[in-house]
Amino acid sequence: MLWGTLFAQARTQPEMLFVTKENCALIRGYSKHDIAGVSREFNLPVSKIRYVRAEWGRGQEGFEQCNLVFSTPQGNKSCKVFNIMKDEFVFAFAVPIPGNHAICN
């Protein structure tokens, strides 16, 4: 019984954080659908895309936002962060819905 209780406590749900400049600076990774979304956005093979960093920058409309930066053969691409999650580390979602494109500059 005690082991089951400890296991349940260790498997808590990730905490959703607000997308702010401060939380953007905490991001250390991306979600499992982000690389595929960037691939679809730029018609590139998944194998040619690499995560670089998260940064506070500008979006397509010129407003400040949190972006994930990906290295591609076409140069670095900044993609809008929709959600930030905190689990064992902080990671972001540029493609929160599987099969969608990333929104990138």
Summary of the structure (lengths in Angstrom):
residues: 105
radius of gyration: 15.5
end to end distance: 52.1
largest distance: 55.1
contacts: 309
relative contact order: 0.26
helix: 24%
strand: 36%
